[in-house]
Amino acid sequence: RVAIDAALRGENLVLSTGVASGKSLCYQFPILQSLLLNPRGKSLLLFPTKALAQDQQKKFASMLDTLHRLHPKAPKFSGGIYDGDTQSSARRNIRKQANLIFSNPDMLHLGILPNHTLWSEFFANLKWVVIDEVHIYRGVFGSHFANVLRRLKRICALYGSEPRFICTSATVANARELAQDLLE
């Protein structure tokens, strides 16, 4: 509850707790709350592996299905996986329509940021960036990813947004320092 409240206040956060402790809910709930208040809102959820992105996309889709079943008049939200396996025909639809984009740092660097003019509406409405398994981004890979995040923030500023970041990790003691280094 403390983490969710902090996110709803607009704070950046890092969560470091054990496996299956509810970290995902700490970003899912604020994202859903934001979408209900602003149905045009966008979120970028970054995962280090395709399996994690697919798993989290399925969980989020299940939550959205439950929301619409319980509240049929709630706005419809969509999400999509945008990675190297996403077919080009689906990429355009995801870019134009998805509120929730599940991806990875490489795709952000190679497929999204260089084409930011095609993503202008997404960046203008980007509210949340989730970085899962933040402990992976150390060393040279971490340094590279920090530069990708700097570029992401500059592009968001260009389109008038300042997204909040929620980082999660289950296996690192210094998650706060690592997240601070990544996000500056």
N, C-alpha and C positions, 0 to 999 in steps of 0.2 A: 504494500500500500504506500509506503514512503516513496518508493521509486516511481510509482504511477503518479502520485501527487506532484513530485518534482517535475516529471515530464509534462504534466498538464499545466504547470506554471511556466513552461517554456525553457526549462533548464536542460543543458546537455548532461548526459549521465553515462556512467559505466557501471555495469553489474557484473560482479564476480561471485558466483555461488556454485554449488554442486550441480551435477547433472540432474535433470528432471525436478528442478526447484521452482519453476515458474518464471524464469527469465523471459521467455517468449511473451508471456502475458503482460510483462512490464513495457513492452513496446506495442503489442497488439491492441491493448485497450486504448492508449493515447491516440494511436493512429485511427482507430474506429471512431473515437470521440471527435477527433478533428474532421473526419469525413462527414459525420452527421451534421456538424456545424457548417462545413463548407464542402459540399459534394464535388466541387472541382479540384479539391486538394489532391496532392500527389505525394507518394512515399517511395523511396528507393531502399530496398533491402538487399544488402550485399552479404554473400556467403562464400566461403573459400572453396566449397565443392558443389558440384551440380546436385549431388544427392541431398545435401542440406537445403539447398534452394527449393528443390522439388518437394521435400518433406514439409517445409514451412509454407510453401504455396498451397499445398493440399490442406494444411491445418487452417490457414487463413480463409480459404475457399469454404471450408466447412463452417467456420464462424459466420461468414457472410450469408451462407445458406440458412443457417439458424436464425440470424437476424431478420432475414426476409420472410422466413416462415412465421416468426413471432410478430413481426411488424410489417405486414405486406405493403404498407404505404411508404415505408422507408425508401430513400433513394437507392438505386441500383449502383453498386460499385463493381469494378472489374479489376482483375489482376492478371499478370502474365509473366512467364519466365522468359527473360531476354538474355540468351547466352549463345555460344557458338553453334549450338544444335538447333536453334530456333530458325525455322524456315523464313526466307526473305518475305514471303507473302504475309506471314503472321507478324513479322517485325513491325511493319507499317501500322497495322491495327493496334498492336500493343502500344507503340509510341503515341498514337493519336488518342486512344481510348482508355488505357489502363490507369487506374488510380494507384495501383500497387505494382511496382516492377521489381521482380526478384532476379538478381543478377550476381555478378562477381567482379572483383577488381579489374581483371583483364578486359572484360567486355566494357566496363565503364571507361577504361583507358583507350581501348582500340575502336570501339563501336559507337559509344554514346558521346563522349566529350568532343571528339574531332568533328562530329556532325551536329554540334549544339544548335545550329540554326534550324535544323529539322525538329529539334526537341524544345523549341522556344516556349511553347505552352506548358510543357512538363516542368521546365526549369522555373518558369514564372510562378508556378503553383506548388513548387516543392516545399513541403513542410517538414518532412522527417527523412533522415538517413539513418538506417540501422546497419551497424557493422557487427556481424556475428563472429564469434571465435577470434576476438581481437588479439589474443596471445600469439596468433600465427604471424602477425605482421611485425617481425623483428629483423634486425640485420639489414642486408642489402634490399631484401624484399620489402621490409618495413619502410626503409628510406624511400624507395620507389613509390610505395603506396601513399606515403605522406605527401609526396609531390602531386600525385593524382588527386588527393583530397584538396590540396591547395588550389589546383586547377578547377575542381568542382566548385569550390566556394567562390572563386573569381567569376565563373560562368553564372552561378546563381545570382551573384550581385549584379552582373550585367543585365539580368532579366528581372531584377527587383525582388529577389527572395533571399531569405537568410534561414536556411533549414536548421533544425535542431538535430543533434546527433545522439543516438543511443547505441552504446557499445556493450557487447556481452562477452563473457568468458567464463568457462567453468574450471580452468586449470592454471591460473596465474595469480601470484600473490600481489604483484605490483600493477594491477590492471589500471589503476588511476593514472599512474605515471606514464604508462605506455600509451593510454588513450590521449593524455595531454600532449605527449610528444607527437603523436600522429595528427592530431587536430589543431595543434598549436594553441 
